[in-house]
Amino acid sequence: MDNVFVEALVRALAVGTPLLLASLGAILNERGGVVNLGVEGMMAVGALAAFAVAVAPGGNLWLAVLAAAAAGALLASLHALATVTLRANQFVSGLALALLGTGAAGLLGKRYEGAPLFNKVPDWNLAGFVISPFTVFALLLAGALAFYLNSTRSGLTLRSVGENPAAADVLGVNVGRVRTLAVLAGGALAGVAGAFLALSYRASWADNMTAGLGWIAVALVIFVGWRPLRAILGALFFGVLYYLQFRLQGNSPIPTEVFSAMPFVLVLVVLALAGLRGQQGDAPAGLGRAYVRGER
Amino acid sequence: MRFTALSAPSAARAAWVTLAAVVVALLLCALIFVFYGVSPGTVYGTMLRGTLGDSTGLAEVARRTIPLLLIGSGLALAFRAQFFNIGAEGQVLLGAVFAAGTALFLPLPGVLLLPAMFIMGAVGGGLWAGIAAWLRRLNVNEILSTLMLNYIAVAVVTYLIAGPWKGKEVRGYIYTDLFPENGFLDVIPGTQVHWPTLVLGVAGALTLQWVLSRSTFGYALRVVGENPGAARYAGLSAGRVATTVALITGGMAGLAGAGEVAGIHHRLLEAGQISLGYGFTAVIVAWLARGNPALCLITAPVMAIILAGGDLLKIDLNMPFRVVDVFSGVILLCLISSEVFIRNRVTWGTARPAGSKANG
């Protein structure tokens, strides 16, 4: 009985890890006022970059994670250029980057399909819990990010840029620079989420290995009201659902398609609940809008 | 870089900026092909020769133009109302499901079957988009909801063709039995161009253009899209406009789904075979047309070349079909990024004269 519970928790934490990493990144850039719907694409290129570096001759796992972060940030830099500098629609830009990221990863990653990864990131054994270092990092990061946003001067500046860019501008904050850095950081974290998939969770490369996790991370941000610590619970919640899907598949009279659709149905339910509870009111007031000096 | 707003951007300016954006997009894609290890010249050459070079290629382009035209003209309308429907893919699938259900299970006299399939297809697509419109009233962003509905639609199709609708004569495969022959749509001989759907698409695009520019509803739609504040002041309900637009857009996508199964496959089959990403490609069709349904008559064939070309790259150069997503993503990104150059004059430099809209 005890064992089943522990197994469920460990598995939920594992599936929840990329969700947590990616949604922490999205929380960061959304608190700065930029919506990022490109998370799925940034995860995909992160996974590919990590895998490519890890299997390269002399490939090093630290370098692989770094490459994933860089790849995510590179794709995010296009998002920053489009939305911050050229004031393009943030939602559509994110969508375009999701397409570009998953497409480019699928195209460039074809040669790695089915290749084995011999030096998978080793799990840690913490008091009987077998856990990925990525998971530990994600949990610590959630705490650090909460502290950063609530208790540091730089975090306050970031939030002010998301809430009221015009006021921040008057106070001498470079809105464009803050937003760009936040978008880059968000992309880097999405890339690391992809690295977890490629180096630890699946330890292989396959096209579409992100399988919609990026989109769930985007929805998770709304569900947890843009709060890093709550994101831990949100990621765990979806992790448990994935675990149930895995456990019940094949052992129940319910058709498999119900399970494959379940995460997405739940995202809709969760978003509707967040909407009913008025949680969208927690969104940074400047979210989704380009800042143009002299307007509004 | 400094932007100075133009009071009345001309159509010519829009045209050349759009063209420039597409050129930049093709150059960026070329860079990715170099990384992949094929010369961009080979890629673009293969695509052009195989699509516009001969009659078979042209027929392949026409075949893909049909769904893109139907979906794209609907999306053009939706984007004008600021309803960002990204779920046309799912709406196409539900249209195909409803049309297939009609063909397989409704005992209709022969002549009525095809019209019924198309009507039910529109209903299916409209319902699927309607869910997103309803969720929007609960403050759920429609980009997220329509996207999630895509994934769910795929599961619905897979469930039906592997479960209750699985054909009796198909053994190991997962698809339904063939429709009765009255449910087969005419094609231009020797091709897969189901021309009645093409006619429907042309008529639809022209009708929607008329609705947008001439009707009272079109006026309300434009006001809601361009100036939500003024719309509220004038007593126009943004929610109602969004719902109507969702139903029209979803209905058009549903028609496309019905056309694909009635015109080409004659059965319900796997989601990836019904739609080759038409829903996403149509987003670009609509954006290229700058929200004018009639202009989709030009932009749908353009994007159809990319879809048909993607197929050729898969066959001739053994590239993954994902290459189409790369094209779509880059073109879309360049299009929306270029919009600022339509509405503003750009000067380079860091000086900020008073009153100008500078961007740090």
Interface residues (C-beta under 8 A of the other chain):
Chain A: L37 G41 L78 L81 A82 T85 L86 R87 A88 N89 F91 V92 S93 L95 A96 L97 A98 L99 L100 G101 T102 G103 A104 G106 L107 L108 K110 N174 V175 G176 R177 D207 G212 W215 V218 A219 I222 P255 E257 V258 S260 A261 F264 V265 V267 L268 L271 A272 A274 G275 L276 G278 Q280 V292 R293 G294 E295
Chain B: M1 I32 F35 Y36 F84 I86 L135 L138 N139 V140 N141 I143 L144 S145 L147 M148 L149 Y151 I152 A155 V156 T158 Y159 A162 G163 F280 V283 W287 M319 P320 R322 V323 V324 D325 V326 F327 S328 G329 V330 L332 L333 I336 S337 S338 E339 V340 G355 S356 K357 A358 N359 G360
